[in-house]
């Protein structure tokens, strides 16, 4: 290919790239405020999952990542793939075709609500504004279960200190080797997550699905749950 042809291809590519960039929606102040992790729940706050609002452009909207468990709690969320803020400030959660599945209105700064027949009232709030569980709320017996729901261990979270960094944890007899190899000896609440610590300094982190069920994060191919007993 001659030098002139190469320059022509480069110029065309540059123009095409510029056109694509112009087609991407610019983030408004209202949209910029949405970027990050938010908590999606029902009005009673006993069904909870996480949304991650991203700035990646998708047609006239932006990409939305939703926890895998969310569709089990709120079936209407299973097709949601994107989000947008309309001219009136309403938050629209969209499917892959750009159709609104759920529409939410800002009730106060950092909190949106909406309603869906069959599912009731929704509340969406920034993770920073969401209530954080205290250690006292977590004390008691918990089952460790695989994603299938089969318990593989029972442990007790106590509220007495176990060293400087955590509270005491006791395993009950009969735990699966997966748990005994990890060997948790203490626990704590850290930035809204429930953290189990082994005697060797390893950690497992769990994120709240609902007040009685916590999911290990990051979620792998074999999910692990903590279920209150």
C-alpha positions, 0 to 999 in steps of 0.5 A, spaced: 500 500 500 502 506 498 504 512 503 498 516 500 493 510 501 496 509 508 495 516 510 488 516 507 486 510 511 489 513 518 485 519 516 478 515 515 479 511 521 480 518 525 474 521 523 470 514 524 473 514 531 471 521 532 464 520 530 463 514 534 465 518 540 460 524 538 455 519 538 456 517 545 452 520 550 455 525 555 454 524 562 450 529 565 451 532 573 445 527 575 448 521 571 455 522 574 452 522 581 449 515 579 456 512 578 458 506 583 455 501 587 447 502 589 443 497 594 436 495 591 431 493 596 424 492 597 420 497 602 421 492 608 429 491 607 429 484 607 430 483 600 437 486 598 441 486 592 447 490 589 447 494 582 453 497 579 452 503 575 457 504 570 459 510 565 460 505 559 456 508 553 450 503 550 446 506 545 443 512 548 444 509 555 450 506 560 451 499 562 448 496 569 451 490 572 446 487 577 448 481 582 446 474 580 441 473 585 437 479 584 433 476 579 431 471 584 429 476 589 426 481 584 424 477 577 423 484 573 430 485 574 432 479 570 432 483 563 435 489 565 442 491 562 442 499 562 440 505 565 439 512 563 436 519 567 431 522 563 430 530 562 425 530 568 431 527 573 427 520 573 432 514 573 430 509 567 432 501 568 432 498 561 433 492 557 437 490 552 432 493 547 432 500 550 425 499 553 424 501 560 423 495 565 423 499 572 422 507 573 425 510 579 424 517 582 429 521 586 425 521 593 431 525 596 439 525 595 442 518 594 435 515 595 430 513 589 423 509 589 419 506 585 413 501 584 412 495 580 405 491 580 406 484 583 413 486 587 411 492 590 415 498 592 422 499 590 428 503 594 434 504 591 440 508 595 447 509 594 451 504 598 454 509 602 447 511 604 445 504 606 444 502 613 450 498 615 449 492 620 452 492 627 456 486 630 451 485 635 446 484 629 450 478 627 451 474 633 449 467 633 449 461 629 450 461 622 450 455 616 455 455 611 451 453 605 453 452 597 449 455 592 445 449 592 443 451 599 446 444 602 449 446 609 456 444 609 458 447 616 455 451 622 459 456 626 457 461 631 459 468 631 460 471 638 461 478 641 467 477 645 474 479 642 479 474 639 485 479 639 485 486 636 482 485 629 476 481 630 471 477 635 470 470 636 468 464 632 467 457 633 466 451 628 461 446 630 463 439 629 462 435 622 464 441 617 466 440 610 473 440 609 473 446 605 471 450 611 476 446 616 482 447 611 480 455 611 480 454 619 476 461 621 477 463 628 475 470 628 470 475 624 468 482 624 464 487 620 468 491 615 465 497 611 458 493 610 461 486 609 462 480 614 469 478 614 471 471 616 479 470 618 483 464 619 489 463 624 493 464 618 491 471 616 486 469 610 480 472 609 473 470 606 468 476 605 461 476 605 456 481 602 449 481 605 443 479 600 438 479 605 438 480 613 439 472 614 443 471 608 450 473 606 454 471 599 461 470 599 464 475 594 467 475 589 462 470 587 465 464 584 463 458 580 461 455 586 457 460 590 458 460 598 452 462 603 452 464 610 445 463 612 442 465 619 440 459 623 
